[in-house]
Amino acid sequence: MKLNFPLRLLAVASLAAASFLAQAADLTVAYQTTVDPAKVAQADGAYERATKADISWRKFDNGADIIAAIASGDVQIGYLGSSPLTAAITRKVPVETFLIATQIGAAEALVARDGSGIKTPQDLVGKKIAVPFVSTGHYSLLAALKHWNIDPSKVTVLNLAPPAIIAAWKRGDIDATYVWDPALGVAKENGKVLITSGELAKFGAPTFDAWIVRKDFAEKHPDIVTAFAKVTLDAYADYRKDPKAWLADQSHVDKLVKLSGAKASDIPLLLQGNVYPLAADQVITLGTPTTKAITDTAAFLKEQGKVEAVLPDYAPYVSAKYITH
């Protein structure tokens, strides 16, 4: 018994430690290669310190894959665009939109490859355009074609993830793409921007990126979601206080390059191309404006045959209760 007692204690302690670690590590966050100030907080471990959680960060190339991971329970918090978010909510994936990460401007754009023969929007007819399906880029591409009165059936739209778009672009297999960085930066090296998401927003087709959380996780750990939102908004406030000074800190740029894959020289323009709402803006935006934007996006996706129906009310999937200011 004397020999076994310490062993039993050790076993109990080991089980307790394993249980604690399992709980602490039970937070997987899906992120994408977008350029935003909060990437610095991610690189610095600020989210882990604030949430007191052991976060597993997983990089994804598109929102559709993130939704699949969240629906399966593999991911608890994820970053994705308004189009895949709308598609997911319309299919009643149990999530809450708890933060508007960015209102997309020049950070997503339609680029025509040099030598493709595309000089005007009408030249897109008969061409191959690559885009990740059900992404904000896909939504924006369809909205742009509609704005230009171009029948989508008159162009060949290919479903490619950003890494595949880069490869296809370099081979000359595609004529145009609607995408974000780092693929956008590659395309702009030998391509012409036809329209940006910021310009499309003025034509009535705004897009945004958001942070979402599984409802069951948020109910059990509201403090983690609140802390996560605060770290993000603090990073935004730090950047918006003095963008030039923020960019003058080379470590900020280096961390964005590492996590986004974008070129250091492109970082300033990409940051300026989006709007990063502060806490006061979030409280207002995470209400009727976001619900309306999702509803309008759902109606468009239904019109395009991307979703089967539009929900009568999207408000239950949007919440400002995790915002502190």
ZAGU-629888 format. One record per residue (C-alpha): x, y, z; residue in one letter. Coordinates in Angstrom, 3 decimals, always signed. Each point is the difference from the previous one (the first is absolute). Layout:
! residues N
x	y	z	torvo
X	Y	Z	a
...
//
This chain:
! residues 325
x	y	z	torvo
+0.000	+0.000	+0.000	m
+2.802	+2.400	+0.857	k
+1.543	-0.543	-3.381	l
-3.297	+0.390	-1.850	n
-1.215	+3.107	+1.834	f
+2.467	+2.431	-1.610	p
-0.637	-1.668	-3.330	l
-3.717	+0.512	+0.455	r
+0.616	+3.647	+0.876	l
+2.182	+0.338	-3.068	l
-2.677	-1.599	-2.156	a
-2.707	+2.303	+1.402	v
+2.256	+3.029	-0.500	a
+0.772	-1.086	-3.542	s
-3.694	-0.419	-0.787	l
-0.759	+3.405	+1.496	a
+2.808	+1.591	-1.998	a
-1.176	-1.736	-3.160	a
-3.545	+1.185	+0.661	s
+1.216	+3.561	+0.546	f
+2.091	-0.037	-3.141	l
-2.879	-1.422	-2.001	a
-2.221	+2.818	+1.251	q
+2.633	+2.656	-0.573	a
+0.786	-1.247	-3.505	a
-3.658	-0.413	-0.910	d
-0.019	+3.210	-2.024	l
+0.883	-0.136	-3.653	t
-0.125	+3.256	-1.933	v
-0.207	+0.081	-3.785	a
+1.684	+2.960	-1.673	y
+0.658	+1.068	-3.584	q
+2.794	+1.849	-1.776	t
-1.735	+3.371	+0.011	t
+2.054	+3.024	+1.060	v
-1.329	+1.652	+3.159	d
+1.508	+1.627	+3.122	p
-1.104	-2.837	+2.302	a
+2.496	-2.343	-1.685	k
+2.632	+1.736	+2.155	v
-1.917	-0.948	+3.151	a
-0.234	-3.548	-1.331	q
+3.753	-0.159	-0.602	a
+0.722	+1.465	+3.445	d
-2.132	-2.544	+1.904	g
-2.357	+2.734	+1.267	a
-3.074	-2.174	-0.548	y
+1.395	-2.789	+2.159	e
+0.848	+2.396	+2.812	r
-3.396	+1.690	-0.032	a
-2.128	-3.144	-0.312	t
+2.251	-2.108	+2.266	k
-0.499	-2.765	-2.549	a
+2.429	-2.118	-1.939	d
-1.056	+0.944	-3.540	i
+0.700	-2.176	-3.005	s
+0.123	+2.301	-3.051	w
-0.879	-1.652	-3.319	r
+0.484	+1.738	-3.338	k
-2.713	-0.485	-2.635	f
-0.100	+1.130	-3.615	d
-3.736	+0.753	-0.165	n
-3.139	+0.454	+2.067	g
-1.785	-3.064	-1.338	a
+2.642	-2.260	+1.576	d
-0.234	+1.927	+3.269	i
-3.766	-0.482	+0.125	i
+0.454	-3.729	-0.539	a
+2.505	-0.118	+2.882	a
-2.285	+2.007	+2.287	i
-3.044	-2.094	-0.897	a
+1.942	-3.164	+0.881	s
+1.111	+1.449	+3.341	g
+3.711	-0.021	-0.919	d
+0.137	+3.813	+0.170	v
-1.683	+2.215	+2.599	q
+0.829	+3.504	-1.272	i
+0.557	+0.939	-3.634	g
+0.714	+2.924	-2.332	y
-1.869	+0.077	-3.288	l
-1.708	+2.207	-2.543	g
-3.622	+1.084	-0.128	s
-0.891	-2.284	-2.903	s
+1.033	-3.366	+1.537	p
-1.358	+1.259	+3.323	l
-3.377	+0.710	-1.587	t
-0.060	-3.385	-1.714	a
+0.786	-1.723	+3.302	a
-2.626	+1.870	+1.998	i
-2.576	-0.621	-2.709	t
+0.722	-3.717	+0.465	r
-0.425	+0.566	+3.764	k
+3.564	-0.786	+1.093	v
-0.126	+0.888	+3.746	p
+2.252	+3.065	+0.116	v
-0.032	+3.590	+1.228	e
+1.658	+2.926	-1.750	t
+1.672	+1.792	+2.910	f
+2.361	+2.420	-1.759	l
+0.222	+1.757	-3.360	i
+3.663	-0.494	-0.858	a
+0.109	+2.318	-2.985	t
-2.163	+1.717	-2.562	q
+1.761	-1.072	-3.176	i
+1.371	+2.629	-2.347	g
+3.022	-0.312	-2.284	a
+1.214	-3.155	+1.755	a
-2.079	-2.092	-2.422	e
-0.162	+0.721	-3.705	a
-0.648	-1.339	-3.485	l
+3.264	-0.088	-1.948	v
+0.406	-0.722	-3.721	a
+3.290	-1.597	-1.053	r
+2.235	+1.925	-2.390	d
-0.192	-1.628	-3.430	g
-3.469	-1.424	+0.620	s
-1.621	+2.521	-2.317	g
-2.145	+1.427	+2.810	i
+0.047	+3.788	-0.076	k
-3.612	+0.757	+0.922	t
-2.591	-1.931	+2.041	p
-1.772	-1.124	-3.202	q
+3.218	-1.758	-1.054	d
-0.616	-2.513	+2.827	l
-2.511	-1.802	-2.229	v
+1.454	-3.330	-1.073	g
+2.872	+0.194	+2.502	k
+1.026	-2.196	+2.960	k
-0.386	+1.628	+3.418	i
+1.195	-1.793	+3.126	a
-1.517	+0.553	+3.439	v
-0.566	-2.068	+3.145	p
-3.697	-0.936	-0.168	f
-2.385	+1.417	+2.640	v
+2.682	+2.489	+1.109	s
-0.337	+3.777	+0.202	t
+2.026	+0.058	-3.230	g
-2.572	-2.269	-1.670	h
-2.876	+2.169	+1.222	y
+1.797	+3.146	-1.177	s
+0.813	-1.520	-3.390	l
-3.654	-0.874	-0.615	l
-1.062	+3.440	+1.237	a
+2.498	+1.652	-2.361	a
-1.230	-2.007	-2.978	l
-3.567	+0.977	+0.885	k
+1.018	+3.662	+0.290	h
+1.583	-0.182	-3.454	w
-3.008	-1.891	-1.446	n
+2.162	-3.005	-0.857	i
-1.715	-3.387	+0.030	d
+2.045	-2.273	+2.346	p
-0.598	-2.892	-2.396	s
+2.034	+1.916	-2.608	k
+3.177	-0.334	+2.080	v
+1.719	-3.100	+1.374	t
+0.163	+0.305	+3.777	v
+2.451	-2.476	+1.545	l
-0.099	-1.053	+3.660	n
+3.602	+0.253	+1.234	l
+1.480	+0.589	+3.466	a
+2.486	+2.905	+0.237	p
+3.164	-2.189	-0.178	p
-1.387	-1.671	-3.141	a
-0.849	+3.429	-1.430	i
+3.624	+1.078	+0.442	i
+1.240	-3.105	-1.820	a
-2.558	+0.333	-2.809	a
+0.788	+3.706	-0.391	w
+3.723	-0.640	-0.320	k
-0.647	-2.704	-2.623	r
-2.317	+2.304	-1.936	g
-2.914	-2.452	+0.356	d
-2.485	+2.697	+1.089	i
-0.839	+3.422	-1.374	d
-1.223	+1.711	+3.156	a
-0.607	-0.545	+3.699	t
-1.988	+1.567	+2.829	y
+2.022	-0.661	+3.128	v
+1.885	+1.306	+3.047	w
+3.642	-0.106	+1.099	d
+2.437	-1.585	-0.500	p
-1.587	-1.111	-3.306	a
-1.178	+3.567	-0.688	l
+3.553	+1.327	+0.272	g
+1.253	-2.662	-2.410	v
-2.750	+0.845	-2.504	a
+0.664	+3.733	+0.160	k
+3.649	-0.543	-0.942	e
-1.051	-0.598	-3.607	n
-3.661	+0.885	-0.024	g
-2.449	+2.887	-0.012	k
-2.580	+0.631	+2.733	v
-3.466	+0.298	-1.561	l
-1.917	+0.665	+3.222	i
+0.523	-0.235	+3.765	t
-2.450	-1.101	+2.674	s
+0.019	+3.534	+1.353	g
-1.230	+1.313	-3.350	e
-2.616	-2.759	-0.164	l
-1.280	+1.007	+3.432	a
-0.905	+3.394	-1.473	k
-2.075	-1.826	-2.605	f
-2.003	-1.747	+2.732	g
+1.989	-3.224	+0.494	a
+2.025	+0.480	+3.209	p
+2.030	-2.849	+1.462	t
+1.582	-0.465	+3.383	f
+2.045	-2.475	+1.995	d
-1.153	-1.161	+3.410	a
+0.990	-2.017	+3.024	w
-2.535	-2.674	+0.876	i
-0.283	-2.474	+2.858	v
-1.859	-3.260	+0.508	r
-3.051	+0.774	+2.152	k
+0.620	-2.907	+2.372	d
+3.582	+1.159	+0.637	f
-1.111	+3.611	+0.539	a
-2.637	-1.076	+2.515	e
+2.585	-1.933	+2.034	k
+2.856	+2.506	-0.373	h
-1.409	+3.529	-0.494	p
+3.046	+1.442	+1.787	d
+2.336	-1.478	-2.631	i
-2.056	+1.440	-2.871	v
-0.133	+3.412	+1.700	t
+3.766	-0.010	+0.609	a
+0.646	-1.106	-3.586	f
-2.100	+2.894	-1.326	a
+1.762	+2.500	+2.279	k
+3.487	-1.046	-1.153	v
-1.098	+0.462	-3.625	t
-1.568	+3.404	+0.630	l
+2.991	+1.191	+2.044	d
+2.217	-0.891	-2.993	a
-2.301	+1.954	-2.304	y
+0.011	+3.017	+2.325	a
+3.798	-0.104	+0.196	d
+0.247	+0.061	-3.801	y
-2.687	+2.625	-0.594	r
+1.466	+2.366	+2.608	k
+2.948	+0.701	-2.324	d
+0.231	-2.264	-3.092	p
+3.282	+1.554	-1.191	k
+1.730	-0.496	+3.344	a
-1.405	-3.538	+0.219	w
+1.419	-0.862	-3.426	l
+3.313	+1.637	+0.854	a
+0.524	-2.802	+2.529	d
+1.685	-2.613	-2.199	q
-0.903	-2.807	+2.413	s
-3.697	+0.633	-0.735	h
+0.588	-0.375	-3.725	v
+2.178	-3.090	+0.483	d
-2.715	-1.751	+2.025	k
-2.653	+0.807	-2.612	l
+2.234	-1.336	-2.763	v
+0.611	-3.214	+1.929	k
-3.675	-0.734	+0.684	l
-1.516	+1.298	-3.256	s
+2.606	-0.808	-2.632	g
-0.431	+3.496	-1.439	a
+2.990	+2.052	-1.142	k
+1.322	+2.562	+2.472	a
-0.347	+2.717	-2.647	s
-3.713	-0.831	-0.427	d
-0.877	+0.112	+3.714	i
-0.712	+3.777	+0.266	p
-2.393	+0.023	-2.974	l
-1.770	-3.152	+1.175	l
-0.552	+1.406	+3.483	l
-1.266	+3.272	-1.446	q
-2.306	-1.979	-2.304	g
-2.224	-1.201	+2.838	n
-1.917	+1.513	+2.902	v
+0.617	-1.481	+3.470	y
-3.011	+0.903	+2.195	p
+0.744	+1.011	+3.599	l
-2.044	-1.081	+3.025	a
-2.520	+2.857	-0.236	a
-0.525	-0.765	-3.704	d
-0.398	-3.709	+0.739	q
-2.872	+0.560	+2.434	v
-1.910	+1.792	-2.750	i
+1.086	-2.193	-2.909	t
-0.701	-3.309	+1.754	l
-3.703	+0.615	-0.245	g
-2.235	+1.108	-2.840	t
+2.855	+0.937	-2.424	p
+1.614	-3.464	+0.148	t
-3.325	-1.835	+0.032	t
-1.105	+1.969	-3.077	k
+3.313	-0.628	-1.799	a
-0.300	-3.747	+0.656	i
-3.649	-0.005	-1.116	t
+0.872	+1.845	-3.223	d
+2.919	-2.365	-0.625	t
-2.287	-3.006	+0.550	a
-2.513	+1.364	-2.509	a
+2.782	+0.448	-2.553	f
+1.391	-3.499	+0.642	l
-3.477	-1.462	-0.429	k
-0.398	+1.909	-3.264	e
+3.307	-1.518	-1.138	q
-1.073	-3.493	+1.091	g
+2.656	-0.216	+2.752	k
-2.519	-0.482	+2.838	v
-3.475	-1.503	-0.105	e
-1.858	+2.512	+2.161	a
+0.266	+3.210	+2.008	v
-0.707	-0.179	+3.734	l
-2.770	+2.267	+1.328	p
+2.328	+1.438	+2.655	d
+3.803	+0.054	+0.258	y
+0.117	+1.958	+3.274	a
+0.485	-3.114	+2.217	p
+3.350	-0.563	-1.721	y
+1.419	+3.459	+0.801	v
+0.871	+1.277	+3.492	s
+1.744	+3.031	+1.500	a
-0.069	-1.397	+3.564	k
+3.709	-0.926	-0.081	y
+1.107	+3.573	-0.729	i
+1.344	+2.019	+2.940	t
+0.817	+3.685	-0.272	h
//
